[in-house]
Amino acid sequence: MQSYVSFYPRNVSLKGKSVVSGFHGIGATGYWSIKYLTQKLQAERCCIVDFDGSAPVTTLISGRISTPYEIYTHGDVAIFKVDVPIQKDQELRFYRSFADNIIKRGAKEAFLIGGLDSSLKMDDSLYRIAATSTYVPREPLKGAKPLEDEHIIVGPVAILLNYFEIKGFPAVALLVYASPERVDPRAAAVAVQVLSQYYGFGVDVEPLIKGAEKIEAELAKESMEQQQVKPSYNIYS
């Protein structure tokens, strides 16, 4: 049976590699973590991921065509970047087929990144985790707090966790508390820091922190300006 998702080159191997990915969602945490990590590690593209519903979008990076869905490698880590969200009616089929592909090609585990609504935060923790039954945690996730019972995960992270659980494949999702109202570089910085510790990357997150501080300063300025506006009592205004 032909796979819904195709990898090019078709014979690409992920043997012994950890597959890391993040997606558009709360705070765009997963997307920006992956984008930043790929750039900072100067990871090399190992394959293009394609399917019939692929987004009609392309761009150039260092003079080379960059397709919407690609896998990059750095040492024993394979980074799957999703530049354009998969259409909702195709998500289930796409991500299940993608999961089958990485398992068939020899990947050893999956590490997923997502955002978690910061309004749910009950303590000073920066994140929660959710993992499949076969996943064995290691530092810095050893002892990390799991997502509270009955809190709902949706989208690509949920699809992949469900399918990896069915397949008995080791996978963990890092769910970083993030703003549900805007892009949250500070949440992305937390995710990149955890990934760096987990895989030994040593990636500098200072640019992400500065980006967060800039956004927060602009929001504070807007809030102050709104408070200074005097209310109008003209009923004809």
Secondary structure, DSSP 8 states (H G I E B T S, - for coil): ---SSEEESTT---TT-EEEEE-S-GGGHHHHHHHHHHHHHT-EEEEEEE-TT--S--EEETTEEE-SEEEEEETTEEEEEESS---HHHHHHHHHHHHHHHHHTT--EEEEEEEEEGGG--SS-SEEEEE-TT----TTSTT--B--TT----SHHHHHHHHHHHHT--EEEEEEEE-SSS--HHHHHHHHHHHHHHHT-----HHHHHHHHHHHHHHHHHHHHHHHS-----TT-
